[in-house]
């Protein structure tokens, strides 16, 4: 060992008298000197120290280096740019779309600089930070922003200052081979519309609520876009109600197919399948029915920034919506009747089964009774010792059984 004192190495075997080893003080250089008296030569050797280990980290420092519970390093959340949620942003002047690409802030600045036209900003599933950035530029109320971010809102029409806020529920029909094998028939989404004096903002939630076709259709009719942002609101509402009509037509085919299967004599439809279709109709009804009140408010023009020219178009949308609501209510009533019919059919089938069981029990009772009588341990039974008694009893039992079978068969019990 090398320390602060002198250490003496043991002599080498066979040369104990020839050598004397002296190791100098190591000190901080770690160098020892070996002296050979006979050869008078000095040889130096360097003795290296083991490198020291780093200090063991304390428990708080380990916790500081540990990742967060979600598998990411601790730190502030990086905000996602608003542009990630923007599907399209355009400026329209006199019904024509201005060339170029705009950010949401540059678009509204361009409109207010010109003093005419409006902005149509389309968003898809924005988060809170993205929506706050838009709200700051367009002056949206915080309650509207909260509803637009969290979605799952009931169809409604609200107004905050000069901005109207309309919530629409979208529906789409899921194609399937058979009603009895489908897990889902109707999928729903949402569209929120912010209607201002010089802008309209559409916020979509769900994969089946695209508005690109609506935008292209409006851009082909500049005279309608010239009516202002309210024309976009009408186009969106008309698109949603048209989707209602398409879905109800598909649902009607499913209801008719279910009705045929329920009353078909060769098919047995489980009640669970009827309830599945009824549940989808109820979901459709929850999306369609609440929209009647907002449409009435828009058509009447009470507390809404919709001009009279656009309200005429909205009246047509309201008529279509009324038709859809009535058809959906009819589907619900028909399916309720089908459930009752299926239950009645099950009850009737059980009654028929009980009649068949009762008929066979009655037929089996005759030989059972005869066998019970002649199985008694009595000696004085008249036919017991008669040589034709056995055949006579078989004939009597067979006659009764055949007669009962014919009677039950004639009365449709068997």
KOLRO-463419 format. One line per 2 residues: number of its first residue (from 1); their letters; for each residue z, x, y of C-alpha. Coordinates in nm, 3 decimals. Example, Ala and Ser with C-alpha at 12.3 -4.5 7.8 and 13.67 -1.06 7.14 Angstrom:
1> as> 0.780/1.230/-0.450  0.714/1.367/-0.106
***
This chain:
1> xx> 0.000/0.000/0.000  -0.072/0.112/0.353
3> xx> 0.204/0.054/0.598  0.375/0.212/0.896
5> xx> 0.551/0.473/0.679  0.409/0.765/0.479
7> xx> 0.315/0.683/0.120  0.267/0.946/-0.154
9> xx> 0.003/0.896/-0.423  0.097/0.994/-0.778
11> xx> -0.044/1.327/-0.904  -0.358/1.327/-1.116
13> xx> -0.297/1.396/-1.484  -0.340/1.769/-1.570
15> xx> -0.334/1.893/-1.215  0.019/1.823/-1.103
17> xx> 0.071/2.187/-0.993  -0.258/2.233/-0.818
19> xx> -0.250/1.954/-0.570  -0.011/1.816/-0.321
21> xx> -0.116/1.498/-0.154  -0.011/1.420/0.193
23> xx> -0.121/1.104/0.356  -0.076/1.097/0.724
25> xx> 0.053/0.812/0.917  -0.208/0.544/0.921
27> xx> -0.124/0.384/1.250  -0.373/0.152/1.392
29> xx> -0.684/0.357/1.298  -0.633/0.328/0.923
31> xx> -0.727/0.694/0.850  -0.546/0.919/0.597
33> xx> -0.585/1.297/0.540  -0.597/1.455/0.189
35> xx> -0.508/1.833/0.176  -0.612/2.066/-0.110
37> xx> -0.401/2.389/-0.095  -0.624/2.601/-0.327
39> xx> -0.956/2.515/-0.163  -0.810/2.481/0.187
41> xx> -1.052/2.206/0.258  -0.985/1.884/0.429
43> xx> -1.137/1.565/0.314  -1.096/1.248/0.508
45> xx> -1.112/0.905/0.372  -1.108/0.576/0.556
47> xx> -0.887/0.302/0.431  -1.009/-0.038/0.543
49> xx> -0.777/-0.322/0.612  -0.848/-0.670/0.476
51> xx> -0.981/-0.892/0.754  -0.725/-1.140/0.875
53> xx> -0.789/-1.514/0.812  -0.829/-1.747/1.106
55> xx> -0.527/-1.958/1.193  -0.501/-2.283/1.002
57> xx> -0.592/-2.578/1.221  -0.320/-2.823/1.303
59> xx> -0.327/-3.187/1.196  -0.428/-3.325/1.538
61> xx> -0.727/-3.093/1.554  -0.843/-3.212/1.210
63> xx> -0.827/-3.570/1.328  -1.029/-3.478/1.633
65> xx> -1.307/-3.336/1.413  -1.308/-3.628/1.170
67> xx> -1.600/-3.875/1.207  -1.529/-4.226/1.310
69> xx> -1.476/-4.499/1.054  -1.838/-4.610/1.083
71> xx> -1.975/-4.271/0.986  -2.069/-4.160/1.337
73> xx> -1.918/-3.910/1.570  -1.679/-4.052/1.822
75> xx> -1.819/-4.094/2.167  -1.960/-4.348/2.411
77> xx> -2.230/-4.585/2.287  -2.574/-4.494/2.411
79> xx> -2.733/-4.794/2.586  -3.069/-4.909/2.454
81> xx> -3.340/-4.930/2.725  -3.439/-5.279/2.833
83> xx> -3.802/-5.196/2.759  -3.720/-5.203/2.386
85> xx> -3.661/-5.580/2.406  -3.962/-5.660/2.629
87> xx> -4.254/-5.813/2.440  -4.473/-5.867/2.746
89> xx> -4.429/-5.862/3.122  -4.702/-5.983/3.354
91> xx> -4.758/-6.090/3.713  -4.970/-6.401/3.778
93> xx> -5.122/-6.480/4.117  -5.317/-6.804/4.162
95> xx> -5.327/-6.844/3.784  -5.481/-6.502/3.713
97> xx> -5.302/-6.213/3.550  -5.290/-5.897/3.756
99> xx> -5.415/-5.585/3.577  -5.176/-5.309/3.480
101> xx> -4.844/-5.285/3.303  -4.519/-5.369/3.478
103> xx> -4.155/-5.314/3.406  -3.924/-5.607/3.460
105> xx> -3.801/-5.464/3.790  -4.144/-5.357/3.919
107> xx> -4.292/-5.699/3.839  -4.045/-5.901/4.043
109> xx> -4.068/-5.647/4.323  -4.448/-5.687/4.327
111> xx> -4.425/-6.067/4.344  -4.173/-6.068/4.625
113> xx> -4.371/-5.807/4.811  -4.683/-6.025/4.794
115> xx> -4.494/-6.345/4.868  -4.693/-6.537/4.607
117> xx> -4.734/-6.562/4.231  -4.470/-6.535/3.963
119> xx> -4.350/-6.312/3.679  -4.351/-6.409/3.312
121> xx> -4.114/-6.183/3.124  -4.097/-6.220/2.746
123> xx> -3.796/-6.081/2.555  -3.711/-6.076/2.186
125> xx> -3.349/-6.062/2.066  -3.207/-5.858/2.359
127> xx> -2.857/-5.718/2.337  -2.593/-5.754/2.606
129> xx> -2.681/-5.434/2.790  -3.052/-5.513/2.800
131> xx> -2.991/-5.868/2.918  -2.753/-5.750/3.189
133> xx> -3.024/-5.521/3.324  -3.263/-5.816/3.351
135> xx> -2.995/-6.040/3.502  -2.925/-5.785/3.773
137> xx> -3.291/-5.779/3.881  -3.350/-6.155/3.865
139> xx> -3.009/-6.284/3.973  -2.918/-6.470/3.654
141> xx> -2.576/-6.626/3.609  -2.344/-6.456/3.363
143> xx> -2.296/-6.775/3.157  -2.670/-6.804/3.100
145> xx> -2.683/-6.438/3.003  -2.403/-6.487/2.751
147> xx> -2.584/-6.782/2.589  -2.911/-6.588/2.574
149> xx> -2.748/-6.291/2.399  -2.537/-6.470/2.140
151> xx> -2.789/-6.746/2.059  -2.698/-7.029/1.815
153> xx> -2.696/-7.274/2.103  -2.753/-7.647/2.099
155> xx> -3.071/-7.763/2.281  -2.971/-7.822/2.641
157> xx> -3.079/-7.800/3.005  -2.849/-7.646/3.264
159> xx> -2.892/-7.531/3.621  -2.716/-7.246/3.796
161> xx> -2.802/-7.218/4.166  -3.184/-7.207/4.183
163> xx> -3.239/-7.117/3.815  -3.282/-7.372/3.536
165> xx> -3.187/-7.274/3.181  -3.350/-7.454/2.887
167> xx> -3.259/-7.397/2.521  -3.507/-7.497/2.249
169> xx> -3.464/-7.479/1.871  -3.773/-7.368/1.681
171> xx> -3.847/-7.457/1.318  -4.094/-7.327/1.062
173> xx> -4.192/-7.450/0.717  -4.140/-7.217/0.421
175> xx> -4.419/-7.254/0.168  -4.306/-7.313/-0.192
177> xx> -4.455/-7.421/-0.523  -4.223/-7.713/-0.592
179> xx> -3.944/-7.894/-0.415  -3.726/-7.861/-0.725
181> xx> -3.754/-7.480/-0.728  -3.730/-7.402/-0.354
183> xx> -3.420/-7.238/-0.211  -3.511/-7.295/0.154
185> xx> -3.770/-7.521/0.310  -3.702/-7.504/0.685
187> xx> -3.616/-7.192/0.888  -3.495/-7.220/1.245
189> xx> -3.489/-6.997/1.552  -3.435/-7.030/1.926
191> xx> -3.621/-6.994/2.254  -3.438/-6.976/2.586
193> xx> -3.631/-7.031/2.910  -3.504/-6.915/3.251
195> xx> -3.700/-7.096/3.521  -3.679/-6.962/3.876
197> xx> -3.878/-6.999/4.195  -4.097/-6.695/4.131
199> xx> -4.027/-6.606/3.768  -3.995/-6.743/3.418
201> xx> -3.814/-6.553/3.142  -3.849/-6.646/2.774
203> xx> -3.594/-6.509/2.527  -3.674/-6.549/2.157
205> xx> -3.444/-6.529/1.856  -3.590/-6.543/1.506
207> xx> -3.909/-6.422/1.343  -4.098/-6.752/1.364
209> xx> -4.082/-6.816/1.738  -4.373/-6.608/1.870
211> xx> -4.526/-6.702/2.205  -4.825/-6.468/2.219
213> xx> -5.061/-6.756/2.137  -4.905/-6.967/2.412
215> xx> -4.954/-6.689/2.667  -5.317/-6.633/2.567
217> xx> -5.386/-7.006/2.580  -5.244/-7.036/2.930
219> xx> -5.433/-6.731/3.054  -5.756/-6.905/2.950
221> xx> -5.664/-7.203/3.172  -5.593/-7.050/3.510
223> xx> -5.573/-7.392/3.674  -5.258/-7.467/3.473
225> xx> -5.099/-7.130/3.545  -5.169/-7.192/3.913
227> xx> -4.903/-7.466/3.897  -4.639/-7.192/3.881
229> xx> -4.356/-7.100/3.642  -4.307/-7.465/3.543
231> xx> -4.644/-7.455/3.367  -4.504/-7.190/3.132
233> xx> -4.199/-7.406/3.062  -4.425/-7.699/2.972
235> xx> -4.644/-7.481/2.748  -4.342/-7.347/2.561
237> xx> -4.190/-7.694/2.514  -4.527/-7.832/2.401
239> xx> -4.565/-7.546/2.151  -4.219/-7.609/2.005
241> xx> -4.275/-7.984/1.968  -4.616/-7.924/1.808
243> xx> -4.440/-7.705/1.552  -4.202/-7.996/1.491
245> xx> -4.503/-8.218/1.413  -4.649/-7.964/1.170
247> xx> -4.317/-7.919/0.989  -4.254/-8.293/0.962
249> xx> -4.599/-8.340/0.806  -4.513/-8.081/0.541
251> xx> -4.168/-8.230/0.485  -4.328/-8.572/0.440
253> xx> -4.532/-8.439/0.149  -4.215/-8.302/-0.010
255> xx> -4.034/-8.633/0.034  -4.325/-8.824/-0.124
257> xx> -4.335/-8.580/-0.417  -3.961/-8.615/-0.466
259> xx> -3.988/-8.994/-0.460  -4.257/-8.989/-0.729
261> xx> -4.049/-8.763/-0.953  -3.735/-8.972/-0.914
263> xx> -3.910/-9.291/-1.029  -4.130/-9.125/-1.290
265> xx> -4.025/-9.241/-1.642  -4.102/-8.903/-1.798
267> xx> -3.914/-8.685/-1.549  -3.550/-8.636/-1.476
269> xx> -3.476/-8.497/-1.128  -3.127/-8.350/-1.079
271> xx> -2.944/-8.493/-0.781  -2.890/-8.136/-0.656
273> xx> -3.262/-8.108/-0.581  -3.256/-8.423/-0.372
275> xx> -2.955/-8.294/-0.182  -3.136/-7.965/-0.118
277> xx> -3.425/-8.146/0.048  -3.184/-8.372/0.234
279> xx> -2.997/-8.067/0.365  -3.321/-7.921/0.499
281> xx> -3.404/-8.251/0.666  -3.059/-8.253/0.825
283> xx> -3.120/-7.902/0.959  -3.451/-8.020/1.103
285> xx> -3.278/-8.320/1.256  -3.016/-8.099/1.422
287> xx> -3.294/-7.897/1.582  -3.506/-8.193/1.693
289> xx> -3.272/-8.472/1.800  -3.065/-8.295/2.071
291> xx> -3.383/-8.204/2.262  -3.435/-8.564/2.375
293> xx> -3.178/-8.536/2.655  -3.320/-8.215/2.814
295> xx> -3.673/-8.357/2.799  -3.556/-8.676/2.969
297> xx> -3.399/-8.471/3.246  -3.717/-8.268/3.294
299> xx> -3.938/-8.577/3.303  -3.712/-8.758/3.548
301> xx> -3.698/-8.452/3.774  -3.327/-8.498/3.837
303> xx> -3.170/-8.167/3.937  -3.464/-7.966/3.798
305> xx> -3.710/-7.741/3.986  -4.013/-7.895/3.811
307> xx> -4.295/-8.027/4.032  -4.441/-8.372/3.980
309> xx> -4.772/-8.235/3.851  -4.597/-8.064/3.559
311> xx> -4.372/-8.362/3.485  -4.681/-8.561/3.387
313> xx> -4.751/-8.310/3.110  -4.387/-8.310/3.006
315> xx> -4.403/-8.687/2.956  -4.661/-8.632/2.683
317> xx> -4.431/-8.376/2.519  -4.150/-8.630/2.531
319> xx> -4.364/-8.890/2.353  -4.447/-8.647/2.073
321> xx> -4.082/-8.552/2.042  -3.982/-8.918/2.010
323> xx> -4.232/-8.960/1.728  -4.094/-8.654/1.548
325> xx> -3.734/-8.772/1.586  -3.820/-9.112/1.438
327> xx> -4.000/-8.957/1.140  -3.713/-8.721/1.069
329> xx> -3.469/-9.013/1.080  -3.690/-9.197/0.830
331> xx> -3.689/-8.896/0.598  -3.312/-8.892/0.605
333> xx> -3.294/-9.262/0.516  -3.549/-9.227/0.236
335> xx> -3.363/-8.934/0.082  -3.035/-9.124/0.100
337> xx> -3.206/-9.409/-0.086  -3.340/-9.161/-0.343
339> xx> -2.990/-9.031/-0.403  -2.868/-9.386/-0.464
341> xx> -3.165/-9.454/-0.690  -3.105/-9.137/-0.890
343> xx> -2.738/-9.229/-0.933  -2.834/-9.580/-1.041
345> xx> -3.083/-9.437/-1.287  -2.819/-9.211/-1.435
347> xx> -2.580/-9.505/-1.466  -2.850/-9.717/-1.630
349> xx> -2.931/-9.438/-1.874  -2.564/-9.411/-1.966
351> xx> -2.550/-9.787/-2.027  -2.854/-9.766/-2.252
353> xx> -2.697/-9.485/-2.447  -2.378/-9.685/-2.488
355> xx> -2.577/-9.985/-2.617  -2.752/-9.768/-2.875
357> xx> -2.422/-9.621/-2.987  -2.267/-9.968/-3.012
359> xx> -2.562/-10.099/-3.215  -2.542/-9.818/-3.469
361> xx> -2.165/-9.862/-3.495  -2.215/-10.233/-3.569
363> xx> -2.472/-10.153/-3.839  -2.242/-9.894/-3.994
365> xx> -1.949/-10.138/-3.990  -2.099/-10.355/-4.271
367> xx> -2.108/-10.091/-4.548  -1.778/-9.954/-4.422
369> xx> -1.613/-10.295/-4.462  -1.760/-10.354/-4.810
371> xx> -1.661/-10.008/-4.925  -1.314/-10.063/-4.787
373> xx> -1.267/-10.390/-4.975  -1.392/-10.268/-5.310
375> xx> -1.211/-9.944/-5.272  -0.874/-10.116/-5.299
377> xx> -0.667/-10.065/-5.614  -0.674/-10.425/-5.736
379> xx> -0.770/-10.533/-6.090  -0.845/-10.899/-6.017
381> xx> -1.160/-10.853/-5.807  -1.421/-11.095/-5.945
383> xx> -1.723/-10.865/-5.933  -1.540/-10.548/-6.023
385> xx> -1.607/-10.566/-6.397  -1.942/-10.746/-6.373
387> xx> -2.236/-10.530/-6.476  -2.453/-10.651/-6.185
389> xx> -2.178/-10.633/-5.925  -2.280/-10.288/-5.797
391> xx> -2.640/-10.389/-5.742  -2.536/-10.713/-5.581
393> xx> -2.317/-10.535/-5.327  -2.596/-10.287/-5.245
395> xx> -2.834/-10.576/-5.185  -2.585/-10.756/-4.962
397> xx> -2.512/-10.441/-4.757  -2.881/-10.358/-4.718
399> xx> -2.961/-10.714/-4.612  -2.694/-10.717/-4.345
401> xx> -2.794/-10.372/-4.213  -3.164/-10.461/-4.194
403> xx> -3.085/-10.791/-4.026  -2.866/-10.626/-3.763
405> xx> -3.123/-10.354/-3.698  -3.397/-10.612/-3.645
407> xx> -3.175/-10.811/-3.410  -3.083/-10.507/-3.196
409> xx> -3.442/-10.388/-3.190  -3.565/-10.726/-3.075
411> xx> -3.313/-10.718/-2.788  -3.412/-10.361/-2.689
413> xx> -3.081/-10.213/-2.790  -3.252/-9.975/-3.027
***
